[in-house]
Amino acid sequence: MKIRVYPEGIIRALHDDRLNLADIGRFRVARASWVEPDSQGHWWVDLDNSRGPILGPFSTRAEALKAEVDWLERHRL
């Protein structure tokens, strides 16, 4: 899990159940993207909430989730 701490005390991370963010202090969860299938069963990643692109199509949800995490770690953390 990657965590970025900014000088003003803001912490940014991708949500992961392995770390209880409440242990750190007050926190706010915000949706960074959507991973959804289309009518033909292809998976798409919509990163509009993170000012990013739409990625896909992917054959599996797992591939789409990996692409989502890779993009968010590179561009938002």
Jmol script that loads the backbone (N, CA, C; Angstrom):
load data "model"
ATOM      1  N   MET A   1       0.835  -1.173   0.000  1.00  0.00           N
ATOM      2  CA  MET A   1       0.000   0.000   0.000  1.00  0.00           C
ATOM      3  C   MET A   1       0.885   1.243   0.000  1.00  0.00           C
ATOM      4  N   LYS A   2       0.578   2.172  -0.900  1.00  0.00           N
ATOM      5  CA  LYS A   2       1.327   3.415  -0.970  1.00  0.00           C
ATOM      6  C   LYS A   2       0.532   4.519  -0.293  1.00  0.00           C
ATOM      7  N   ILE A   3       1.242   5.295   0.516  1.00  0.00           N
ATOM      8  CA  ILE A   3       0.644   6.420   1.215  1.00  0.00           C
ATOM      9  C   ILE A   3       1.517   7.640   0.944  1.00  0.00           C
ATOM     10  N   ARG A   4       0.879   8.754   0.609  1.00  0.00           N
ATOM     11  CA  ARG A   4       1.630   9.988   0.398  1.00  0.00           C
ATOM     12  C   ARG A   4       1.206  10.992   1.457  1.00  0.00           C
ATOM     13  N   VAL A   5       2.191  11.578   2.133  1.00  0.00           N
ATOM     14  CA  VAL A   5       1.945  12.575   3.161  1.00  0.00           C
ATOM     15  C   VAL A   5       2.436  13.917   2.628  1.00  0.00           C
ATOM     16  N   TYR A   6       1.541  14.894   2.584  1.00  0.00           N
ATOM     17  CA  TYR A   6       1.873  16.222   2.082  1.00  0.00           C
ATOM     18  C   TYR A   6       2.323  17.116   3.227  1.00  0.00           C
ATOM     19  N   PRO A   7       3.134  18.156   2.942  1.00  0.00           N
ATOM     20  CA  PRO A   7       3.662  19.034   4.001  1.00  0.00           C
ATOM     21  C   PRO A   7       2.584  19.650   4.900  1.00  0.00           C
ATOM     22  N   GLU A   8       1.393  19.917   4.352  1.00  0.00           N
ATOM     23  CA  GLU A   8       0.336  20.526   5.155  1.00  0.00           C
ATOM     24  C   GLU A   8      -0.405  19.504   6.019  1.00  0.00           C
ATOM     25  N   GLY A   9       0.058  18.250   6.023  1.00  0.00           N
ATOM     26  CA  GLY A   9      -0.523  17.226   6.876  1.00  0.00           C
ATOM     27  C   GLY A   9      -1.577  16.366   6.225  1.00  0.00           C
ATOM     28  N   ILE A  10      -1.844  16.590   4.952  1.00  0.00           N
ATOM     29  CA  ILE A  10      -2.818  15.778   4.234  1.00  0.00           C
ATOM     30  C   ILE A  10      -2.164  14.461   3.843  1.00  0.00           C
ATOM     31  N   ILE A  11      -2.912  13.386   4.033  1.00  0.00           N
ATOM     32  CA  ILE A  11      -2.444  12.060   3.649  1.00  0.00           C
ATOM     33  C   ILE A  11      -3.343  11.566   2.526  1.00  0.00           C
ATOM     34  N   ARG A  12      -2.738  11.037   1.474  1.00  0.00           N
ATOM     35  CA  ARG A  12      -3.517  10.489   0.365  1.00  0.00           C
ATOM     36  C   ARG A  12      -3.089   9.040   0.151  1.00  0.00           C
ATOM     37  N   ALA A  13      -4.093   8.164   0.023  1.00  0.00           N
ATOM     38  CA  ALA A  13      -3.835   6.737  -0.187  1.00  0.00           C
ATOM     39  C   ALA A  13      -5.023   6.132  -0.906  1.00  0.00           C
ATOM     40  N   LEU A  14      -4.813   4.989  -1.516  1.00  0.00           N
ATOM     41  CA  LEU A  14      -5.922   4.226  -2.068  1.00  0.00           C
ATOM     42  C   LEU A  14      -6.504   3.393  -0.942  1.00  0.00           C
ATOM     43  N   HIS A  15      -7.830   3.358  -0.870  1.00  0.00           N
ATOM     44  CA  HIS A  15      -8.483   2.614   0.213  1.00  0.00           C
ATOM     45  C   HIS A  15      -8.079   1.146   0.156  1.00  0.00           C
ATOM     46  N   ASP A  16      -7.741   0.631   1.306  1.00  0.00           N
ATOM     47  CA  ASP A  16      -7.334  -0.767   1.425  1.00  0.00           C
ATOM     48  C   ASP A  16      -7.698  -1.215   2.831  1.00  0.00           C
ATOM     49  N   ASP A  17      -8.392  -2.321   2.957  1.00  0.00           N
ATOM     50  CA  ASP A  17      -8.837  -2.787   4.268  1.00  0.00           C
ATOM     51  C   ASP A  17      -7.694  -3.226   5.176  1.00  0.00           C
ATOM     52  N   ARG A  18      -6.478  -3.325   4.647  1.00  0.00           N
ATOM     53  CA  ARG A  18      -5.353  -3.727   5.487  1.00  0.00           C
ATOM     54  C   ARG A  18      -4.948  -2.633   6.473  1.00  0.00           C
ATOM     55  N   LEU A  19      -5.335  -1.384   6.183  1.00  0.00           N
ATOM     56  CA  LEU A  19      -5.002  -0.286   7.066  1.00  0.00           C
ATOM     57  C   LEU A  19      -6.286   0.417   7.491  1.00  0.00           C
ATOM     58  N   ASN A  20      -6.495   0.532   8.779  1.00  0.00           N
ATOM     59  CA  ASN A  20      -7.657   1.236   9.307  1.00  0.00           C
ATOM     60  C   ASN A  20      -7.294   2.716   9.416  1.00  0.00           C
ATOM     61  N   LEU A  21      -7.791   3.516   8.480  1.00  0.00           N
ATOM     62  CA  LEU A  21      -7.434   4.935   8.453  1.00  0.00           C
ATOM     63  C   LEU A  21      -7.889   5.672   9.705  1.00  0.00           C
ATOM     64  N   ALA A  22      -8.891   5.175  10.394  1.00  0.00           N
ATOM     65  CA  ALA A  22      -9.351   5.802  11.632  1.00  0.00           C
ATOM     66  C   ALA A  22      -8.251   5.774  12.695  1.00  0.00           C
ATOM     67  N   ASP A  23      -7.320   4.827  12.600  1.00  0.00           N
ATOM     68  CA  ASP A  23      -6.212   4.770  13.552  1.00  0.00           C
ATOM     69  C   ASP A  23      -5.266   5.960  13.386  1.00  0.00           C
ATOM     70  N   ILE A  24      -5.261   6.566  12.209  1.00  0.00           N
ATOM     71  CA  ILE A  24      -4.383   7.704  11.929  1.00  0.00           C
ATOM     72  C   ILE A  24      -5.010   9.008  12.418  1.00  0.00           C
ATOM     73  N   GLY A  25      -6.323   9.096  12.322  1.00  0.00           N
ATOM     74  CA  GLY A  25      -7.026  10.316  12.710  1.00  0.00           C
ATOM     75  C   GLY A  25      -8.259  10.497  11.848  1.00  0.00           C
ATOM     76  N   ARG A  26      -8.735  11.749  11.763  1.00  0.00           N
ATOM     77  CA  ARG A  26      -9.909  12.028  10.929  1.00  0.00           C
ATOM     78  C   ARG A  26      -9.561  11.766   9.472  1.00  0.00           C
ATOM     79  N   PHE A  27     -10.530  11.257   8.735  1.00  0.00           N
ATOM     80  CA  PHE A  27     -10.283  11.008   7.320  1.00  0.00           C
ATOM     81  C   PHE A  27     -11.565  11.171   6.530  1.00  0.00           C
ATOM     82  N   ARG A  28     -11.398  11.330   5.230  1.00  0.00           N
ATOM     83  CA  ARG A  28     -12.524  11.446   4.308  1.00  0.00           C
ATOM     84  C   ARG A  28     -12.234  10.528   3.132  1.00  0.00           C
ATOM     85  N   VAL A  29     -13.225   9.752   2.765  1.00  0.00           N
ATOM     86  CA  VAL A  29     -13.100   8.854   1.625  1.00  0.00           C
ATOM     87  C   VAL A  29     -13.801   9.508   0.435  1.00  0.00           C
ATOM     88  N   ALA A  30     -13.117   9.539  -0.698  1.00  0.00           N
ATOM     89  CA  ALA A  30     -13.700  10.098  -1.919  1.00  0.00           C
ATOM     90  C   ALA A  30     -13.491   9.108  -3.059  1.00  0.00           C
ATOM     91  N   ARG A  31     -14.511   8.930  -3.854  1.00  0.00           N
ATOM     92  CA  ARG A  31     -14.413   8.022  -4.993  1.00  0.00           C
ATOM     93  C   ARG A  31     -13.470   8.611  -6.029  1.00  0.00           C
ATOM     94  N   ALA A  32     -12.498   7.810  -6.449  1.00  0.00           N
ATOM     95  CA  ALA A  32     -11.525   8.249  -7.442  1.00  0.00           C
ATOM     96  C   ALA A  32     -11.918   7.815  -8.847  1.00  0.00           C
ATOM     97  N   SER A  33     -12.707   6.737  -8.950  1.00  0.00           N
ATOM     98  CA  SER A  33     -13.026   6.197 -10.270  1.00  0.00           C
ATOM     99  C   SER A  33     -14.163   5.193 -10.172  1.00  0.00           C
ATOM    100  N   TRP A  34     -14.568   4.717 -11.312  1.00  0.00           N
ATOM    101  CA  TRP A  34     -15.575   3.655 -11.420  1.00  0.00           C
ATOM    102  C   TRP A  34     -15.020   2.560 -12.316  1.00  0.00           C
ATOM    103  N   VAL A  35     -15.260   1.317 -11.946  1.00  0.00           N
ATOM    104  CA  VAL A  35     -14.925   0.168 -12.788  1.00  0.00           C
ATOM    105  C   VAL A  35     -16.231  -0.555 -13.056  1.00  0.00           C
ATOM    106  N   GLU A  36     -16.637  -0.560 -14.318  1.00  0.00           N
ATOM    107  CA  GLU A  36     -17.951  -1.095 -14.684  1.00  0.00           C
ATOM    108  C   GLU A  36     -17.866  -1.876 -15.990  1.00  0.00           C
ATOM    109  N   PRO A  37     -18.739  -2.883 -16.144  1.00  0.00           N
ATOM    110  CA  PRO A  37     -18.808  -3.611 -17.413  1.00  0.00           C
ATOM    111  C   PRO A  37     -19.752  -2.901 -18.381  1.00  0.00           C
ATOM    112  N   ASP A  38     -19.541  -3.142 -19.670  1.00  0.00           N
ATOM    113  CA  ASP A  38     -20.502  -2.658 -20.658  1.00  0.00           C
ATOM    114  C   ASP A  38     -21.457  -3.795 -21.026  1.00  0.00           C
ATOM    115  N   SER A  39     -22.335  -3.553 -21.961  1.00  0.00           N
ATOM    116  CA  SER A  39     -23.360  -4.548 -22.318  1.00  0.00           C
ATOM    117  C   SER A  39     -22.781  -5.794 -22.987  1.00  0.00           C
ATOM    118  N   GLN A  40     -21.523  -5.727 -23.441  1.00  0.00           N
ATOM    119  CA  GLN A  40     -20.885  -6.889 -24.068  1.00  0.00           C
ATOM    120  C   GLN A  40     -19.918  -7.614 -23.136  1.00  0.00           C
ATOM    121  N   GLY A  41     -19.886  -7.188 -21.864  1.00  0.00           N
ATOM    122  CA  GLY A  41     -19.039  -7.866 -20.892  1.00  0.00           C
ATOM    123  C   GLY A  41     -17.614  -7.361 -20.827  1.00  0.00           C
ATOM    124  N   HIS A  42     -17.306  -6.269 -21.513  1.00  0.00           N
ATOM    125  CA  HIS A  42     -15.977  -5.657 -21.413  1.00  0.00           C
ATOM    126  C   HIS A  42     -15.961  -4.725 -20.202  1.00  0.00           C
ATOM    127  N   TRP A  43     -14.823  -4.627 -19.567  1.00  0.00           N
ATOM    128  CA  TRP A  43     -14.687  -3.796 -18.370  1.00  0.00           C
ATOM    129  C   TRP A  43     -13.982  -2.495 -18.705  1.00  0.00           C
ATOM    130  N   TRP A  44     -14.479  -1.406 -18.106  1.00  0.00           N
ATOM    131  CA  TRP A  44     -13.951  -0.060 -18.341  1.00  0.00           C
ATOM    132  C   TRP A  44     -13.638   0.607 -17.012  1.00  0.00           C
ATOM    133  N   VAL A  45     -12.598   1.440 -17.018  1.00  0.00           N
ATOM    134  CA  VAL A  45     -12.222   2.237 -15.854  1.00  0.00           C
ATOM    135  C   VAL A  45     -12.447   3.701 -16.215  1.00  0.00           C
ATOM    136  N   ASP A  46     -13.324   4.363 -15.479  1.00  0.00           N
ATOM    137  CA  ASP A  46     -13.609   5.776 -15.709  1.00  0.00           C
ATOM    138  C   ASP A  46     -12.958   6.580 -14.582  1.00  0.00           C
ATOM    139  N   LEU A  47     -11.909   7.305 -14.911  1.00  0.00           N
ATOM    140  CA  LEU A  47     -11.140   8.063 -13.926  1.00  0.00           C
ATOM    141  C   LEU A  47     -11.485   9.547 -13.933  1.00  0.00           C
ATOM    142  N   ASP A  48     -12.674   9.889 -14.384  1.00  0.00           N
ATOM    143  CA  ASP A  48     -13.084  11.284 -14.478  1.00  0.00           C
ATOM    144  C   ASP A  48     -12.994  12.002 -13.130  1.00  0.00           C
ATOM    145  N   ASN A  49     -13.362  11.355 -12.039  1.00  0.00           N
ATOM    146  CA  ASN A  49     -13.283  11.995 -10.717  1.00  0.00           C
ATOM    147  C   ASN A  49     -11.859  12.361 -10.332  1.00  0.00           C
ATOM    148  N   SER A  50     -10.881  11.735 -10.950  1.00  0.00           N
ATOM    149  CA  SER A  50      -9.470  12.012 -10.677  1.00  0.00           C
ATOM    150  C   SER A  50      -8.828  12.803 -11.811  1.00  0.00           C
ATOM    151  N   ARG A  51      -9.675  13.414 -12.639  1.00  0.00           N
ATOM    152  CA  ARG A  51      -9.206  14.170 -13.804  1.00  0.00           C
ATOM    153  C   ARG A  51      -8.360  13.298 -14.719  1.00  0.00           C
ATOM    154  N   GLY A  52      -8.808  12.046 -14.885  1.00  0.00           N
ATOM    155  CA  GLY A  52      -8.080  11.100 -15.709  1.00  0.00           C
ATOM    156  C   GLY A  52      -8.914  10.604 -16.874  1.00  0.00           C
ATOM    157  N   PRO A  53      -8.356   9.670 -17.617  1.00  0.00           N
ATOM    158  CA  PRO A  53      -8.998   9.142 -18.819  1.00  0.00           C
ATOM    159  C   PRO A  53      -9.961   7.995 -18.521  1.00  0.00           C
ATOM    160  N   ILE A  54     -10.554   7.502 -19.557  1.00  0.00           N
ATOM    161  CA  ILE A  54     -11.296   6.241 -19.516  1.00  0.00           C
ATOM    162  C   ILE A  54     -10.352   5.184 -20.071  1.00  0.00           C
ATOM    163  N   LEU A  55     -10.143   4.125 -19.313  1.00  0.00           N
ATOM    164  CA  LEU A  55      -9.237   3.049 -19.721  1.00  0.00           C
ATOM    165  C   LEU A  55     -10.050   1.823 -20.101  1.00  0.00           C
ATOM    166  N   GLY A  56      -9.593   1.104 -21.100  1.00  0.00           N
ATOM    167  CA  GLY A  56     -10.253  -0.128 -21.490  1.00  0.00           C
ATOM    168  C   GLY A  56     -10.432  -0.197 -22.987  1.00  0.00           C
ATOM    169  N   PRO A  57     -11.072  -1.236 -23.427  1.00  0.00           N
ATOM    170  CA  PRO A  57     -11.759  -2.271 -22.654  1.00  0.00           C
ATOM    171  C   PRO A  57     -10.798  -3.337 -22.123  1.00  0.00           C
ATOM    172  N   PHE A  58     -11.212  -3.967 -21.042  1.00  0.00           N
ATOM    173  CA  PHE A  58     -10.473  -5.067 -20.439  1.00  0.00           C
ATOM    174  C   PHE A  58     -11.346  -6.307 -20.469  1.00  0.00           C
ATOM    175  N   SER A  59     -10.712  -7.456 -20.602  1.00  0.00           N
ATOM    176  CA  SER A  59     -11.454  -8.725 -20.659  1.00  0.00           C
ATOM    177  C   SER A  59     -12.019  -9.135 -19.315  1.00  0.00           C
ATOM    178  N   THR A  60     -11.308  -8.771 -18.243  1.00  0.00           N
ATOM    179  CA  THR A  60     -11.745  -9.175 -16.908  1.00  0.00           C
ATOM    180  C   THR A  60     -11.778  -7.976 -15.968  1.00  0.00           C
ATOM    181  N   ARG A  61     -12.571  -8.107 -14.933  1.00  0.00           N
ATOM    182  CA  ARG A  61     -12.628  -7.067 -13.904  1.00  0.00           C
ATOM    183  C   ARG A  61     -11.269  -6.922 -13.225  1.00  0.00           C
ATOM    184  N   ALA A  62     -10.575  -8.027 -12.995  1.00  0.00           N
ATOM    185  CA  ALA A  62      -9.268  -7.988 -12.341  1.00  0.00           C
ATOM    186  C   ALA A  62      -8.275  -7.152 -13.149  1.00  0.00           C
ATOM    187  N   GLU A  63      -8.296  -7.289 -14.472  1.00  0.00           N
ATOM    188  CA  GLU A  63      -7.409  -6.482 -15.326  1.00  0.00           C
ATOM    189  C   GLU A  63      -7.757  -5.006 -15.204  1.00  0.00           C
ATOM    190  N   ALA A  64      -9.041  -4.694 -15.182  1.00  0.00           N
ATOM    191  CA  ALA A  64      -9.480  -3.303 -15.061  1.00  0.00           C
ATOM    192  C   ALA A  64      -9.075  -2.724 -13.703  1.00  0.00           C
ATOM    193  N   LEU A  65      -9.235  -3.490 -12.638  1.00  0.00           N
ATOM    194  CA  LEU A  65      -8.861  -3.015 -11.309  1.00  0.00           C
ATOM    195  C   LEU A  65      -7.365  -2.760 -11.208  1.00  0.00           C
ATOM    196  N   LYS A  66      -6.567  -3.619 -11.825  1.00  0.00           N
ATOM    197  CA  LYS A  66      -5.119  -3.415 -11.819  1.00  0.00           C
ATOM    198  C   LYS A  66      -4.756  -2.143 -12.561  1.00  0.00           C
ATOM    199  N   ALA A  67      -5.373  -1.916 -13.724  1.00  0.00           N
ATOM    200  CA  ALA A  67      -5.106  -0.699 -14.496  1.00  0.00           C
ATOM    201  C   ALA A  67      -5.525   0.539 -13.703  1.00  0.00           C
ATOM    202  N   GLU A  68      -6.645   0.438 -13.000  1.00  0.00           N
ATOM    203  CA  GLU A  68      -7.125   1.543 -12.165  1.00  0.00           C
ATOM    204  C   GLU A  68      -6.095   1.888 -11.097  1.00  0.00           C
ATOM    205  N   VAL A  69      -5.647   0.905 -10.353  1.00  0.00           N
ATOM    206  CA  VAL A  69      -4.678   1.127  -9.287  1.00  0.00           C
ATOM    207  C   VAL A  69      -3.372   1.664  -9.853  1.00  0.00           C
ATOM    208  N   ASP A  70      -2.888   1.080 -10.952  1.00  0.00           N
ATOM    209  CA  ASP A  70      -1.638   1.544 -11.561  1.00  0.00           C
ATOM    210  C   ASP A  70      -1.728   3.019 -11.937  1.00  0.00           C
ATOM    211  N   TRP A  71      -2.842   3.420 -12.568  1.00  0.00           N
ATOM    212  CA  TRP A  71      -2.998   4.809 -12.995  1.00  0.00           C
ATOM    213  C   TRP A  71      -3.069   5.732 -11.780  1.00  0.00           C
ATOM    214  N   LEU A  72      -3.875   5.375 -10.793  1.00  0.00           N
ATOM    215  CA  LEU A  72      -4.011   6.220  -9.593  1.00  0.00           C
ATOM    216  C   LEU A  72      -2.691   6.355  -8.853  1.00  0.00           C
ATOM    217  N   GLU A  73      -1.933   5.288  -8.731  1.00  0.00           N
ATOM    218  CA  GLU A  73      -0.648   5.376  -8.035  1.00  0.00           C
ATOM    219  C   GLU A  73       0.339   6.268  -8.794  1.00  0.00           C
ATOM    220  N   ARG A  74       0.324   6.214 -10.120  1.00  0.00           N
ATOM    221  CA  ARG A  74       1.235   7.030 -10.921  1.00  0.00           C
ATOM    222  C   ARG A  74       0.835   8.509 -10.952  1.00  0.00           C
ATOM    223  N   HIS A  75      -0.478   8.770 -10.999  1.00  0.00           N
ATOM    224  CA  HIS A  75      -0.924  10.136 -11.270  1.00  0.00           C
ATOM    225  C   HIS A  75      -1.542  10.869 -10.089  1.00  0.00           C
ATOM    226  N   ARG A  76      -1.978  10.159  -9.076  1.00  0.00           N
ATOM    227  CA  ARG A  76      -2.663  10.829  -7.962  1.00  0.00           C
ATOM    228  C   ARG A  76      -1.972  10.657  -6.614  1.00  0.00           C
ATOM    229  N   LEU A  77      -1.024   9.755  -6.514  1.00  0.00           N
ATOM    230  CA  LEU A  77      -0.326   9.602  -5.221  1.00  0.00           C
ATOM    231  C   LEU A  77       1.043  10.226  -5.283  1.00  0.00           C
TER     232      LEU A  77
END
end "model"
wireframe off; spacefill off
backbone 0.3
color backbone group
